Amino acid sequence: MNCNDFVELVTEFLDGALPEDDERRFIEHLAECSGCETYLDQFRQTIAATGELTPDEISSEAREQLLGAFRNFKRQ
């Protein structure tokens, strides 16, 4: 698995929705890639900080900025 594949699967991983083979490859990549480990940690922190927000509490601009930040994350 490469970093781009990893980023595409983060949400499914956190939701517990990855097929067993993909989850194994995801975890193996995570163990070898500090950049993706950082990305996953940041993703979890963002969920914790914003997870309770309803659509009325976050502007569409702020939502797009958050999504853009994760889309454009530069792996180390």
N, C-alpha and C positions, 0 to 999 in steps of 0.2 A: 504494500500500500504506500502511496506517496502522500505528501502533505495536502495536495489538492483534494484527493479522495477523502482524506481524514476530515478536512473542513466540511465537505459535503455531507458527511455522516454524523457530525456532532449532535445534531438535534435528535436524530433517531437513536443514537447511543444513549443520550440522557433520558429519553423516553422509554428505554428498554425495548425498543422495537427493531433492533438489528437482528438479522438472521445469525445463527450461531457462528458460521464461518466468517462472516463480516465482522462480528464482534471480536472474535479471536484475532483477526488481522488488525483491527482497530487498536486493541490492547497491546499487541506486539509492536505496532508502530509507535504508540504512546511511550512504551518503555525505552525506545531508541531515539526519540526526537524531542529534545528539550523545547524547541520552538512550539511544537504542537501541544506539549504539556502546558506551556504558558498560555497558549490559546484556549485550551479547555478550561484552565483555571479562571481566566478572564471571563469566559462565557458563563461559567457557574456563578462568578461574582456578580455579573450583570443580571442574571436571572434572580439571584437573591435580592439585589437592590431594586429591581423593577418588577419582579414577579407579582407583586400585589397591585400593581397599577392597572386600572381599567382604561379602556379606550378614551374615556372622558378626561382622564387625568394626565395623559401624555399627548402632546400635539403630534400631528402627522409629520411635521418637520423634524421633531425630536426623534420620532420612531425611525424615520428614514436615515437620519444621521447615525443612529445606533446600528441599524442594519448595514449601512455603508461602511462603518468602521470595521465590522466583522468581515464583510465581503473583501475589503481591501487590506486585511491583516497581512503584514509582511512576516513570513516565517524566517527565523534566523538560521 
